[in-house]
């Protein structure tokens, strides 16, 4: 598992976002990352109830990690669609880190998902 500092560029949906990752040596890497181990409802659906839940999950992720926020990611591999799978960690104000992946599941915005 690799740990990097990153900055949120844009939230795409409840379980994916663009991050600018500090890879060291004054170099950054910007790409689309998927939150590991979880799945949120899809935005692109005709089912209005599902769409409402999808927008709620996206809004919650944007609230927890708005664009410009400094975060820590832990990643080890890419998923089947080529996006890096990451644990997203944000500071809680007390010097600890909160795992956003776990929090979205705890709050009911996501369900556990194993590849």
WOKAHU-V453596 format. One record per backbone hydrogen bond with DSSP energy under -0.5 kcal/mol. CO is the residue of the C=O (numbers start at 0). NH is the residue of the N-H. Records with the same first field share a line. If there is no record, write none. Layout:
CO->NH, NH
This chain:
1->74
3->72
4->21
5->70
6->19
7->67
9->11, 17
12->15
14->34
15->11, 12
16->32
17->8, 9
18->20, 30
19->6
20->22, 28
21->4
23->26
26->22, 23
28->20
30->18, 32
31->83
32->16
33->85
34->37
36->112
38->110
42->44
45->47
46->50
47->51
48->52
49->53
50->54
51->55
52->56
53->57
54->58
55->59
56->60
57->61
58->62
59->63
60->64
65->68
68->7
70->5
71->88
72->3
73->86
74->1
76->84
78->81
82->78
83->33
84->75
85->35, 87
86->73, 88
87->99, 100
88->71
89->97
95->91
97->89, 99
98->102
99->103
100->104
101->105
102->106
103->108, 109
104->107
110->38
